[in-house]
Amino acid sequence: MADIHPTAIVSSEAKIAPDVVIGAYAIVEGSVEIGAGSRLESHSIVKEGARLGEGVTIGNFAVISGLPQDLSFDASTPTIARIGKGTTVREGVTVNRATKEGKETVVGEDCFLMAEAHVGHDCQVGSNVVIGNSSLLGGHVFVGDRTFIGGGAAVHQFCRVGEGVMFGGQSTTTMDVAPFTMFAERNALFGLNLVGLRRRGFSRDTIAMLQRCYRSVFMGTGNVRRLAEELLAGEYGEREETRRFLEFFAGGSRGFAKPGRGA
């Protein structure tokens, strides 16, 4: 039977694994689902529509599946906020549920959301993502796997941040950020995230090919989307890592961050 502190308020409709720990003054609403080995710290709030995977930790005063900060949202609309297996959500974090019926806000597996971070409605956050203290993801933001977003950063609604990005603290983007890059300041790239690529075991040859792709797309003549399409049709489309980098440019509606001064 779940270990529920006597001061916690837990809905009788909630589906809670038998080894879950729920701390003092925590609140679990409605038909929430909480997976095995999860822990809700004191004063945490898990609201209707939340789906927590196995081994999830929700920190003090965090609010999961809060109403979207969207003036057109109808609070009676059944939507989901899903937190993946092994993810840690620290103090004061807010994750809002989706806005359209049947849709989900998703935080993937093994993520780490530091204190006071905000994940807006309809966001799609990959796995092994770190979001620093007080960072903000607007509605409908996409964040790829293994990306690190530094403290105090902001991502504008509908933007995409590709996989493996090192996104500098207190930086802001109103545009899409290409995979495997370093991002800082406002809408500025500063080359590839070489440290991250090496730590992930990318070969020298693969890194060299990614560097050539980066230079060709961002320092070539013409539209970056068209340049990426041309490269995909050649040898760079045959290698998985370079193909993922180039395919990123086929999507999105916000335009793309480009190399900053001195990059």
Secondary structure, DSSP 4 states (H G I P E B T S, - for coil): --EE-TT-EE-TT-EE-TT-EE-TT-EE-TT-EE-TT-EE-TT-EE-TTEEE-TT-EE-TT-EEEEPPS-TT--TTS--EEEE-TT-EE-TT-EEEPPSSTT-EEEE-TT-EE-TT-EE-TT-EE-SS-EE-TT-EE-TT-EE-TT-EE-TT-EE-TT-EE-TT-EE-TT-EESSBB-TTEEEETBTEEEEE-HHHHHHTT--HHHHHHHHHHHHHHHHSSS-HHHHHHHHHTTGGGTSHHHHHHHHGGGS-SS-B-EE-TT-
